[in-house]
Amino acid sequence: MPKDWPDFDAFEKSDASLKVWLPQILIDRINWVSKQREVSRPDIVRALAFENVYGRVAYDALIAHVTAKKNPSTLPSTSGAIDQLLHADIRRSRQRTTQKDLEHLGKSDEDITITLPKKLKADLAQLAALHKLTPSSYVRKLLVLHLLGEHVHSQWQKALGNLPADLGVLEADSN
């Protein structure tokens, strides 16, 4: 196993939680993937967070690791995943949404709570700090990137004034 991969056994237990407020467009995309893959919404967010932090190959290796531990001859079952942590009531957004967020993504008026391993939550918090974001805002940012694509993500970040320098150079080169 490569040294940069986490200890997969540390991901067997989801012993932390994180609430993320999401705009309807992301909820719709998560719902679509949930229906297509027949997995819960929190499972989708957890998977995308893991892949964002550790990479796609590490995620595939985690799935293989879990499969091998459960039963080497079957695929992992996701039918037991229950989306019990979602709240049906809608709470009003606080001052976490800017006008640019509203223009590009819509209002974050639904929350999703995911349970996740402490290691993943800690690593997400560390990455969030590098981006000067809360863990919740960082997860929302990575969901925009993974579910809506780089094009929408970069337009949103540009509107917020957060476009990374390397994308600014590419934008200047195209003019």
C-alpha positions in Angstrom: 0.0 0.0 0.0 1.4 3.4 -0.9 2.6 5.5 2.1 0.4 8.5 1.3 -2.8 6.4 1.7 -4.5 6.4 5.1 -4.9 3.2 7.2 -8.2 1.9 5.8 -9.1 0.2 9.1 -9.4 3.6 10.6 -12.4 4.2 8.2 -14.5 1.3 9.5 -16.3 3.5 12.1 -17.9 6.8 11.5 -17.4 8.4 14.9 -17.7 12.1 14.0 -20.3 14.2 12.2 -20.4 17.3 10.0 -23.4 19.4 9.0 -23.3 21.0 5.6 -25.8 23.5 4.2 -26.3 23.1 0.5 -28.2 24.9 -2.2 -31.0 23.1 -4.1 -28.8 22.5 -7.2 -26.4 20.4 -5.1 -29.2 18.6 -3.3 -30.7 17.7 -6.7 -27.4 16.4 -8.0 -26.8 14.3 -4.8 -30.4 13.0 -5.1 -29.8 12.0 -8.7 -26.6 10.1 -7.9 -28.3 8.6 -4.9 -31.1 7.2 -7.0 -28.7 6.0 -9.8 -26.3 4.2 -7.5 -28.9 3.2 -4.9 -26.9 4.6 -2.0 -27.8 7.2 0.6 -27.0 10.9 0.3 -24.6 10.9 3.2 -22.8 7.9 1.6 -22.3 10.0 -1.5 -21.0 13.0 0.4 -18.6 10.8 2.4 -17.3 9.1 -0.8 -16.7 12.4 -2.5 -15.0 13.8 0.6 -12.7 10.7 0.9 -11.9 10.9 -2.8 -11.2 14.6 -2.6 -8.9 14.2 0.4 -7.0 11.0 -0.6 -7.6 10.6 -4.3 -9.6 8.3 -6.6 -7.2 5.4 -6.5 -7.2 5.4 -2.7 -11.0 5.4 -2.8 -11.1 2.4 -5.1 -8.5 0.7 -2.8 -10.7 1.4 0.2 -13.7 -0.1 -1.5 -11.6 -3.2 -2.4 -10.4 -3.4 1.2 -13.9 -3.2 2.7 -15.1 -5.8 0.1 -12.3 -8.2 1.0 -12.9 -7.9 4.7 -16.7 -8.5 4.4 -16.6 -11.3 1.9 -13.9 -11.8 -0.7 -16.4 -13.1 -3.3 -19.1 -10.4 -3.2 -19.4 -6.7 -3.8 -20.0 -4.4 -0.8 -23.7 -4.0 0.0 -25.0 -0.5 0.3 -28.7 -1.5 0.7 -28.4 -1.1 4.5 -27.4 2.5 4.3 -30.2 4.6 5.8 -30.5 8.3 5.2 -31.7 8.9 8.8 -29.7 12.0 9.6 -31.3 14.3 7.1 -33.7 16.9 8.5 -37.0 17.5 6.7 -37.5 21.0 8.2 -36.0 23.9 6.3 -34.2 26.5 8.4 -33.4 30.0 7.1 -29.9 30.7 6.0 -27.8 32.8 8.2 -25.1 35.1 6.9 -23.2 32.3 5.3 -24.5 33.0 1.8 -23.2 36.0 -0.2 -24.9 37.6 -3.2 -22.4 35.8 -5.5 -23.3 32.5 -3.9 -27.0 33.2 -4.6 -26.3 34.2 -8.2 -24.1 31.1 -9.0 -25.5 28.4 -6.8 -28.7 29.5 -5.2 -29.6 29.7 -1.5 -28.2 27.1 0.9 -31.5 26.3 2.5 -31.2 22.5 3.1 -28.7 20.8 5.4 -27.3 17.3 5.3 -25.5 15.8 8.2 -23.0 13.1 7.5 -21.3 10.8 10.0 -17.7 10.2 9.1 -14.5 8.8 10.6 -12.6 11.2 12.9 -9.5 10.9 10.7 -11.4 12.0 7.6 -13.0 14.9 9.5 -9.6 16.0 10.9 -8.1 15.9 7.4 -11.0 17.8 5.9 -10.6 20.4 8.7 -6.9 20.7 7.9 -7.6 21.2 4.2 -10.4 23.7 5.0 -8.0 25.7 7.1 -5.5 25.9 4.1 -8.4 27.4 2.1 -9.4 29.7 5.0 -12.8 27.9 5.1 -14.8 26.1 7.7 -15.0 22.3 7.2 -18.7 22.7 6.2 -17.8 25.4 3.6 -14.9 23.3 2.3 -17.2 20.3 1.8 -19.8 22.5 0.0 -16.9 23.8 -2.2 -15.7 20.3 -3.1 -19.3 19.2 -3.8 -19.6 22.1 -6.3 -16.4 21.0 -7.9 -17.3 17.3 -8.1 -21.0 17.6 -8.9 -21.2 20.7 -11.0 -17.7 20.6 -12.5 -14.7 22.9 -12.8 -16.4 25.3 -15.1 -19.2 26.2 -12.6 -16.8 26.1 -9.7 -14.3 28.5 -11.3 -17.0 30.9 -12.3 -18.3 30.9 -8.7 -14.8 31.3 -7.2 -14.1 34.2 -9.7 -17.3 36.0 -8.7 -16.3 35.6 -5.0 -12.8 36.9 -5.8 -11.2 33.5 -4.8 -9.9 32.4 -8.2 -6.6 30.7 -7.7 -3.6 32.5 -9.2 -2.9 29.6 -11.7 -6.5 29.9 -13.1 -6.1 33.6 -13.3 -3.0 33.1 -15.5 -4.8 30.7 -17.7 -7.7 33.2 -18.1 -5.2 36.0 -19.0 -3.6 33.7 -21.5 -6.9 33.0 -23.3 -7.5 36.7 -24.0 
